[in-house]
Amino acid sequence: MTDGTVKQTGGTKGGGKRRQVAALPWRAQGAGLEILLVSSRETRRWVIPKGWPMKDRLDHQAAAQEAYEEAGLDGVIVETPFGDYEYLKRLKSGAGRLVKVDVYPMKVTGEHATWPEKGQRTLRWVTPVEAALAVQEPELRALIARFAQIDLPADERPQTAPAPTPMLVALQRLRRRVTVLWGRARRRG
């Protein structure tokens, strides 16, 4: 766009990699800072507020909206992403799709008593080291450490298995289906 605003690009259609936007909520606490993590609704793992781009909002505004909806937060959000990470999103069909997430730091200035997803998620303010160690995605862990300007000692870095590829997820589903069908066939025979 010619007026200097960031164009809203949305996720891709079809079978390609999808894109989401996320807020990295932080606040000053004493001499350091804290980061807010939220639990995901389905797997209950620790994540940051994220969602799909919105047609009526710029990407950083959509990330701020997700921070409000998922955690009841208000704040000042930067207009350009600090970085990105990828994860495998489990779809309703059971298939997996690789999603790239653009992350926008947000300085939290207020917390609401109620918000749309209250009761569906757990919220936790933690130190940057705790936040980095709590998330499963290695790229998000590194992004949090880089944002907070911390080095994670090698002995504190959990050994993480790489996220399964969409092909691996499909093969695992096929294996489970074959196992179920084989069990039925054996009971009938």
Sequence and secondary structure as in RCSB ss.txt:
>XXXX:A:sequence
MTDGTVKQTGGTKGGGKRRQVAALPWRAQGAGLEILLVSSRETRRWVIPKGWPMKDRLDHQAAAQEAYEEAGLDG
VIVETPFGDYEYLKRLKSGAGRLVKVDVYPMKVTGEHATWPEKGQRTLRWVTPVEAALAVQEPELRALIARFAQI
DLPADERPQTAPAPTPMLVALQRLRRRVTVLWGRARRRG
>XXXX:A:secstr
 TTS         TTS EEEEEEEEEEEETTEEEEEEEE TTT  EE  EE   TTS HHHHHHHHHHHHH EEE
EE SS SEEEEEEEE TTS EEEEEEEEEEEEEEEE S  TTBTTB EEEE HHHHHHHBS HHHHHHHHHHHT 
   GGGS        HHHHHHHHHHHHHHHHHHHHHHH 
